[in-house]
Amino acid sequence: FFFKQWGGWGADGKRRAKKANGRKLAGRTWDEMPETAAYL
Protein backbone atom coordinates (compact mmCIF):
# COMPACT_ATOMS: atom_id res chain seq x y z
CA PHE A 1 0.00 0.00 0.00
CA PHE A 2 1.12 3.53 -0.69
CA PHE A 3 -0.32 5.76 2.01
CA LYS A 4 -0.12 9.15 0.32
CA GLN A 5 -3.91 9.35 -0.08
CA TRP A 6 -4.80 7.17 2.89
CA GLY A 7 -6.04 8.31 6.26
CA GLY A 8 -9.11 10.55 6.22
CA TRP A 9 -10.92 8.33 8.72
CA GLY A 10 -9.48 6.90 11.93
CA ALA A 11 -9.88 3.39 13.30
CA ASP A 12 -12.50 4.74 15.72
CA GLY A 13 -14.63 5.99 12.80
CA LYS A 14 -13.88 9.68 13.35
CA ARG A 15 -12.70 11.92 10.54
CA ARG A 16 -9.48 13.86 11.17
CA ALA A 17 -6.22 14.79 9.46
CA LYS A 18 -4.25 11.85 8.07
CA LYS A 19 -1.18 12.79 10.14
CA ALA A 20 -3.26 12.49 13.30
CA ASN A 21 -4.64 9.08 12.24
CA GLY A 22 -1.22 7.55 11.60
CA ARG A 23 -0.12 4.82 9.21
CA LYS A 24 -1.42 1.64 10.82
CA LEU A 25 -3.45 -0.91 8.90
CA ALA A 26 -4.66 -4.03 10.68
CA GLY A 27 -2.46 -3.19 13.69
CA ARG A 28 0.75 -2.95 11.68
CA THR A 29 2.76 0.07 10.55
CA TRP A 30 3.63 -0.23 6.87
CA ASP A 31 7.01 1.35 6.03
CA GLU A 32 7.98 -0.70 2.98
CA MET A 33 9.03 0.98 -0.24
CA PRO A 34 9.28 -0.65 -3.67
CA GLU A 35 12.69 -2.02 -4.58
CA THR A 36 14.65 0.14 -6.96
CA ALA A 37 15.37 -1.20 -10.43
CA ALA A 38 18.90 -2.38 -11.08
CA TYR A 39 20.93 0.04 -13.16
CA LEU A 40 21.89 -1.41 -16.53
N, C-alpha and C positions, 0 to 999 in steps of 0.2 A: 504494500500500500504506500502511496505517496500522500502525505498528510497536508499538502499545501492548501487544499480546499476543504479539509475535514475539520469539524469541531464546533459547529454552531450550537449544538445541543449537548448538554452534559449527561453523564450516566444517570443522574437523578431526574432527568426529564426537563430541566430548566435551561432556558436559552441564555447564553452569555458569550463573551468573547472567546475565541478559540484558544488564546494563550491561557486564559483562566481555566479552561476545561482540561488542558493537558493533551498528551499524546498516547494515552492508554487505550487499547482495544482488547477486550476479553481478558483484562487484568495484566496485560503485558505491554511494556513500552517498546515500540518498534523504532529502532535506530538504523536499520539496514539501509544501505545504498546499493544501487546496481553496480556490478563489477565493470571496470573500465575495459574498453576494447584494447587488445594488444596492438602495439604500434608495428606496422609492417614496413 
